[in-house]
């Protein structure tokens, strides 16, 4: 089972539950924001009360976040990430220190309206030249800071911009098409051990794999509840929040994404996320227009 947002022709986006090839609305709940205002127990109960479903083939699946929802990211939470950041950076010590520091690195990645999802394009900056995907387990928390689910985030990043100066991290991380989420949120009560999940990445170019990698959330040095606790220590998230927990797969320095590449991520028990690469901000102008249409 996955929590989803979906669109039927001529209707407004709707929060629902996907089971196999069927999507059903949650009774009395219109948006994902409404679901994520509920307590964990209330959310579980609400998803048990569904109206009749429709075939998945008849709907458009949307990013699973709306309203005032936000995506944040944690950085340098895997040994591989620490090594890669130190390798590319002119200021290596900051990454070495934060890896084992009591306070984790957390940063905002995207508001709900700027997200893309499975089957859509992801973006790389036209002024970067060295961009990579970052496949990450993403924790979904409700407005009360309770972990209620998991999804997949591709935290697309510019290695050249961040490597030049760590103060450029917002520009290296926040840009058009730079944050993709899988269409579904796997409820937390259906994931036995989120610190024992396999993450796979494959990048295909002209029909052939040009990079593949595998890691496990066993290698994540932070506890998920601790990351959420730090995030909520200084912030309110009235419509919920999704926190990507960092990457353990980073291509070598001689690899960079190109326009047309296909990036496929899978996480056991959670789902899949596949996108193709576009360059610049223009391919994502539709996101702002789409948001205006949904709020009318």
Protein Blocks (a to p, Z undefined) as FASTA:
>chain_A
ZZdddddehiacdddddehjaccddehiabfklmmmpcfklmmmmmmmccddddfklpcc
ddfbehjbccdddehkbfklmmmmmmmpmblmlmmmmmmmmbdcdddfbdfklpccehia
cdddfklopacddddddddddfkopafbdcdddddddfklmmmomklmmmmmncghiacc
dfbdcdfklmmblmlcccdddddeehiafbdcdddfklpmbdfklmmmmmmmmcccfkop
addebjabdcdfkbccdehiacddddehkbccdddddedjklmmmmmmmmmmmmZZ
